[in-house]
Amino acid sequence: MGHIWPDTFADHRLLRMAPSTPALLIVFCRYHNYVADRLLQINERGTFNADLTQLTDEQKEAQDEDLFQITRLIMCGLFMTVILSDYLSSILGLVREGSTWSLNPLEVGLVNIRRLHIA
């Protein structure tokens, strides 16, 4: 429930990139599926039903979509954190200087980050 196809990617252009690019994509795909499994196991608010035999086909599809979308949001936040803290500090050369600075999206505000993305 809520999974994406494991260890697959659809764009053949990724094969022409550095080997780390498809490897990172597969790592993020596997982590997406792990997070979806954990969300179903934890089921903090009792929203999901792990016993699929009790659900109709429509309920299964709705639960699968809900789990997928929640997991997608979590993965987008994780990816944004990686980009804004690790990748951006490397581009700016802060890693070589020994600086611990990173751009925290919660401090800057998601509205400003979205404006940067659109521009």
PyMOL commands that set and color helices and strands:
alter all, ss='L'
color gray80, all
select helices_A, chain A and resi 12-16+20-42+52-54+57-91+105-108+110-118
alter helices_A, ss='H'
color red, helices_A
deselect
rebuild
show_as cartoon
